[in-house]
Amino acid sequence: MTTEIQEKHQAGAEQVQVRVVDSDVHPTPRYGELDPFIPEPYRTLFNQRKAMAGNPVYYDAPDYNHAFAMRTDSFPDDGNFAGSDPALTFRQLILEAGSDIAILGPLNGGGQTDEEEHALAVATNLWQDACWLDSENNWHKRYYGSIAAAIQLPGEAAREIEKWAGHPYMAQVLINAEPRPSWGHPMYDPVWAAATRHDIPVACHLGRGQHNELPMSPVGFMTYNHDLMVSYSMLAANQVASLVFDGVFDRFPTLRIVLIEHAFNWILPLMWRMDAVYKARGPENGLKRKPSDYVKDHIWFTTQPLDYPEDKTELTSALEWMEADKLLLFSSDYPHWTFDDPQWVAKHMPDKWREKIMFQNALDVFHLPSTVPALAGQKRPF
């Protein structure tokens, strides 16, 4: 952000109420920008591998008006990839779309071993601190980062949480859903312990799978993009059931989990089914409450992708039945082609819950400030 543009939109003394918190924004390193933060020997290994490997895109757009699953206008003029320019992101997401706070969820994974995944997590955290959350690029105080953690190495992941949890602009821990065994296994307890010790939520974003492969569905690997987009919610459903039935929330009563871009309507029938099973067999797993109560107190979902039926009343009914006012956080998925504008999402939310979903739930979950410095010319979606 140049000094001239900063002065034009400089945050003043006046504070304004936060009206939109975007829980799913993807910053991307400029070409070569992440390299200095990757510890050796992995830096040399990754650079050697780049020269040999292609770049398959499993999440690509269905037409030629988008590039590599991204909004074409989110590619900066300097030739770098979409989402790599903090200033362009600020203009498009904060000023033009009207988000007041953006939770950054970098997706810099892709190692072929657990140790490589951890090295990339270490580099990603250093890169966010130096290139997005620093005083030059976060002068407007709207960006909050994620502590990347390779959960498949729980001890190393916990140490990353301990290292970064005190950072004023780190809002959550970010892990993958795909590693096995499921999250209810005690091996992951160091991660949950570190997160609850610092009162920071743990988020999981849809990924390409462990070691950069397509994630495996409960019945095997997927074949097409269609398979992935329709069935990836099953991964999250499995993790929800594991967290509940394996007693994670009883072991860690203050743990907060955020499931990003895994859709959300499926949680209603899952809660029904878990409650039915618990009613019939509850004593054998020692839970202290109904499974649905754990979900409503400990797990949140982001709005994108918003599965929108032809009959809007069906969406409204589903939101009411699942008590979406307790479970949903707005997200845009910027800079992906599936970007949902805050104004568009807000108008599809029930009036009585609009503020809860668009900003209040996120303020509570992430412990964010309820006001931010005013910006000249910023759009207000509702």
C-alpha positions in Angstrom: 0.0 0.0 0.0 1.6 3.3 -1.1 1.8 6.2 1.3 -0.5 8.2 -1.1 -3.3 5.6 -1.0 -2.9 5.2 2.8 -3.4 8.9 3.3 -6.5 8.8 1.1 -8.1 6.1 3.1 -6.2 6.6 6.3 -8.1 5.3 9.4 -9.0 8.2 11.5 -9.8 8.6 15.2 -13.5 7.9 14.6 -14.5 4.3 15.3 -17.4 2.5 13.5 -19.3 -0.6 14.5 -18.2 -3.8 12.9 -20.9 -5.0 10.5 -19.2 -7.7 8.5 -16.5 -10.2 9.6 -15.3 -12.4 6.7 -14.2 -15.7 8.1 -12.6 -17.1 4.9 -10.1 -15.0 3.0 -7.1 -16.6 1.2 -3.8 -14.7 1.0 -1.2 -16.1 -1.3 2.6 -15.5 -1.2 4.1 -13.6 -4.2 6.3 -15.8 -6.3 9.3 -16.7 -4.1 8.0 -14.7 -1.1 7.5 -17.7 1.1 11.0 -19.2 0.4 13.0 -17.2 2.9 10.8 -18.4 5.8 11.0 -22.1 4.9 13.7 -23.9 7.1 16.3 -26.0 5.4 16.6 -28.7 4.1 13.0 -28.2 3.0 13.6 -24.9 1.1 16.0 -26.5 -1.2 13.9 -29.6 -1.6 10.7 -27.6 -2.5 12.6 -25.5 -5.0 14.0 -28.6 -6.7 10.6 -30.2 -6.8 9.0 -27.1 -8.4 11.0 -27.6 -11.5 9.6 -31.0 -12.0 6.0 -30.8 -10.9 2.9 -29.6 -12.5 0.1 -27.7 -10.8 -3.2 -29.7 -11.0 -6.3 -27.6 -10.0 -9.0 -29.8 -8.6 -11.2 -26.8 -7.6 -11.2 -25.0 -11.0 -14.0 -22.8 -12.3 -16.5 -24.1 -14.8 -15.9 -21.4 -17.5 -13.1 -19.4 -19.0 -14.1 -16.1 -17.3 -12.1 -17.3 -14.3 -8.5 -18.4 -13.9 -7.2 -21.2 -11.7 -10.4 -21.1 -9.6 -9.8 -17.4 -8.9 -11.6 -14.1 -9.7 -9.7 -12.7 -12.7 -9.7 -9.2 -11.2 -7.9 -10.5 -8.1 -4.7 -11.0 -10.0 -2.4 -8.0 -9.4 -0.8 -6.1 -12.2 2.7 -7.2 -11.2 2.1 -10.7 -12.6 1.8 -12.5 -9.2 -1.0 -14.9 -8.3 -4.5 -13.9 -7.1 -4.7 -12.9 -3.5 -1.0 -12.0 -3.3 -1.3 -8.2 -3.0 -2.5 -7.0 0.4 -3.4 -3.6 -1.0 -5.6 -5.0 -3.8 -7.3 -7.3 -1.3 -7.9 -4.3 0.9 -9.5 -2.4 -1.9 -11.7 -5.2 -3.2 -12.7 -6.9 0.0 -12.7 -4.1 2.6 -13.5 -0.9 0.6 -15.6 -2.3 -2.2 -17.3 -5.3 -0.7 -17.6 -3.8 2.7 -16.1 -6.4 5.0 -14.8 -4.8 8.2 -12.5 -7.6 9.3 -11.0 -10.4 7.2 -9.8 -13.6 8.8 -6.9 -14.8 6.6 -6.7 -18.5 5.9 -3.5 -19.2 3.9 -3.5 -22.5 2.1 0.3 -23.0 1.7 0.3 -26.8 2.3 1.5 -29.4 -0.2 4.3 -31.2 1.5 4.7 -34.9 0.7 5.6 -35.9 4.3 4.4 -34.8 7.7 7.7 -33.1 8.3 7.3 -31.1 5.1 3.8 -30.1 6.1 5.2 -28.8 9.4 8.0 -26.9 7.7 5.4 -25.1 5.5 3.3 -24.3 8.5 6.3 -22.7 10.2 7.0 -20.7 7.1 3.4 -19.7 6.6 3.2 -18.2 10.1 6.4 -16.2 9.7 5.3 -15.0 6.2 1.9 -13.8 7.5 3.6 -11.9 10.3 6.1 -10.3 8.0 4.0 -9.7 4.8 0.3 -9.3 5.9 0.0 -8.5 9.6 2.9 -6.0 9.7 2.3 -2.3 10.3 2.8 -1.5 6.6 0.3 -3.9 5.1 -2.1 -4.1 8.1 -2.1 -0.3 8.8 -5.9 -0.4 8.7 -6.0 -3.1 11.4 -8.5 -5.2 9.4 -6.5 -8.3 8.8 -6.3 -11.2 11.3 -4.2 -14.3 10.5 -4.3 -18.0 11.2 -1.7 -20.0 13.1 -1.0 -22.8 10.6 -0.4 -26.1 12.4 0.4 -29.5 11.0 -2.0 -31.5 13.2 -0.5 -34.8 12.0 2.4 -33.9 14.2 0.5 -32.9 17.3 3.6 -32.0 19.4 5.0 -29.7 16.7 1.6 -28.2 16.0 1.1 -27.4 19.7 4.5 -25.7 19.8 3.5 -23.5 16.9 0.3 -22.5 18.7 2.3 -21.7 21.9 4.7 -19.6 19.8 2.1 -17.5 18.0 -1.0 -17.4 20.3 0.0 -14.1 21.9 0.2 -12.3 18.5 -2.4 -9.5 18.5 -3.5 -10.3 15.0 -3.6 -14.2 15.1 -7.3 -15.1 15.4 -7.4 -18.9 15.0 -5.4 -22.1 14.6 -5.7 -23.6 11.1 -5.5 -27.4 10.5 -6.5 -30.0 7.9 -9.4 -32.4 8.1 -7.9 -35.3 6.2 -5.2 -36.8 8.5 -6.1 -40.1 10.1 -7.1 -41.2 12.7 -10.1 -38.9 13.3 -9.8 -35.9 15.6 -11.3 -37.7 18.6 -8.2 -39.8 19.0 -6.2 -38.8 22.1 -3.0 -38.3 20.0 -4.4 -34.9 19.0 -5.0 -33.8 22.6 -1.8 -31.6 22.7 -3.4 -29.4 19.9 -6.7 -29.0 21.7 -4.9 -28.4 25.0 -2.7 -25.6 23.5 -5.7 -23.9 21.8 -7.9 -24.0 24.9 -5.0 -22.8 27.1 -4.8 -19.7 25.0 -8.5 -19.4 24.3 -8.1 -19.5 20.6 -10.5 -21.4 18.2 -9.3 -24.2 15.9 -10.4 -23.9 12.3 -10.3 -26.4 9.4 -10.5 -25.4 5.8 -11.4 -27.7 2.9 -8.1 -29.0 1.5 -6.7 -31.1 -1.3 -6.0 -33.8 1.3 -3.0 -34.8 3.2 0.3 -34.5 1.2 -1.6 -32.5 -1.5 -3.6 -35.4 -2.8 -7.3 -35.3 -3.5 -9.0 -36.1 -0.1 -10.4 -39.5 0.3 -14.2 -39.9 0.8 -15.5 -42.5 3.2 -15.8 -44.9 0.2 -12.5 -44.2 -1.5 -10.8 -41.6 -3.6 -12.9 -39.2 -5.8 -12.7 -39.2 -9.5 -13.9 -35.8 -10.7 -14.3 -32.3 -9.5 -18.0 -33.0 -9.1 -17.3 -35.8 -6.7 -15.1 -33.5 -4.6 -17.5 -30.6 -4.5 -20.6 -32.7 -3.6 -19.0 -35.1 -1.0 -16.3 -33.2 0.8 -18.7 -32.4 3.6 -18.5 -36.0 4.6 -15.0 -35.4 5.9 -16.3 -32.8 8.2 -19.3 -34.9 9.2 -16.9 -37.7 10.2 -14.8 -35.3 12.3 -17.8 -33.8 14.0 -19.0 -37.3 15.1 -15.5 -38.2 16.2 -15.1 -35.0 18.3 -18.5 -35.6 20.0 -18.6 -39.4 20.5 -14.9 -39.7 21.5 -15.4 -37.1 24.2 -13.1 -34.3 23.1 -15.5 -31.6 24.3 -15.8 -33.3 27.7 -12.0 -33.4 27.9 -11.7 -29.8 26.7 -14.9 -27.9 27.7 -13.8 -24.6 26.2 -12.6 -25.9 22.8 -14.1 -24.1 19.8 -14.0 -25.6 16.3 -14.7 -23.7 13.0 -15.4 -25.7 9.8 -14.6 -23.5 6.8 -16.0 -24.1 3.3 -17.4 -27.5 4.2 -21.1 -26.4 3.6 -23.4 -26.5 6.6 -26.9 -27.8 5.8 -25.8 -31.4 6.5 -25.3 -30.7 10.2 -29.1 -30.8 10.8 -29.7 -34.4 9.9 -26.4 -35.4 11.4 -27.5 -33.9 14.8 -30.8 -35.7 14.5 -29.0 -39.0 13.9 -26.4 -38.5 16.6 -29.1 -37.7 19.1 -31.1 -40.8 18.1 -28.1 -43.1 18.5 -27.1 -41.5 21.8 -30.7 -42.0 23.1 -30.5 -45.7 22.2 -26.9 -46.4 23.2 -25.7 -43.3 25.2 -24.5 -45.0 28.3 -21.7 -46.9 26.5 -19.8 -43.8 25.5 -20.1 -41.8 28.7 -21.2 -38.5 27.1 -22.6 -35.9 29.6 -25.0 -34.3 27.1 -26.9 -34.8 23.9 -24.6 -34.7 20.9 -26.5 -31.8 19.3 -25.8 -29.8 22.5 -22.0 -30.2 21.9 -22.4 -29.1 18.3 -24.3 -25.9 19.2 -21.9 -25.0 22.0 -18.6 -25.9 20.3 -18.8 -25.9 16.5 -19.3 -23.2 13.9 -19.7 -23.3 10.1 -19.1 -20.7 7.4 -21.8 -19.6 5.0 -19.8 -20.2 1.7 -20.8 -22.3 -0.1 -24.4 -21.2 0.4 -26.5 -24.0 -1.1 -29.4 -21.9 -2.4 -32.6 -23.8 -3.4 -35.0 -22.5 -6.0 -37.6 -22.0 -3.3 -36.0 -19.5 -0.8 -38.5 -20.6 1.9 -36.8 -24.0 2.0 -33.5 -22.3 2.9 -35.1 -20.2 5.6 -36.7 -23.3 7.1 -33.4 -25.2 7.1 -31.7 -22.3 8.8 -34.3 -22.1 11.5 -34.3 -25.9 12.1 -30.5 -26.0 12.5 -30.6 -22.9 14.7 -28.2 -21.1 12.3 -28.1 -18.1 14.6 -25.8 -20.1 16.9 -23.8 -21.9 14.2 -23.1 -19.7 11.2 -20.3 -17.3 10.4 -20.3 -15.2 7.2 -17.5 -16.0 4.7 -16.8 -14.8 1.2 -14.1 -17.2 0.0 -12.1 -14.4 -1.6 -10.4 -14.4 -4.1 -11.9 -17.7 -5.4 -14.4 -17.6 -8.3 -17.0 -18.8 -5.8 -16.8 -15.4 -4.0 -20.0 -14.5 -2.1 -20.5 -10.7 -1.7 -21.5 -9.7 1.8 -24.6 -7.8 0.6 -25.8 -10.9 -1.4 -25.4 -13.2 1.6 -27.0 -10.8 4.1 -30.2 -10.5 2.1 -30.6 -14.3 2.2 -30.3 -14.5 5.9 -33.5 -14.1 8.1 -33.8 -10.5 9.3 -33.7 -11.5 13.0 -30.4 -13.4 12.6 -28.6 -11.2 10.1 -26.4 -9.4 12.5 -25.5 -12.6 14.4 -24.4 -14.4 11.2 -22.7 -11.5 9.5 -20.6 -10.3 12.4 -21.7 -11.0 16.0 -21.0 -14.7 16.1 -17.5 -14.1 14.7 -16.8 -11.3 17.2 -17.6 -13.8 19.9 -15.8 -16.8 18.5 -12.6 -15.0 17.6 -12.7 -12.4 20.4 -12.5 -9.6 17.9 -13.0 -5.9 18.6 -16.6 -4.7 18.0 -15.4 -1.4 16.5 -12.7 -0.5 13.9 -11.2 2.7 12.7 -13.4 4.4 10.1 -12.3 4.3 6.4 -13.1 6.9 3.8 -15.3 5.5 1.0 -16.0 2.1 2.5 -19.2 0.4 1.4 -21.6 -0.7 4.1 -23.5 -3.8 2.9 -26.5 -3.5 5.2 
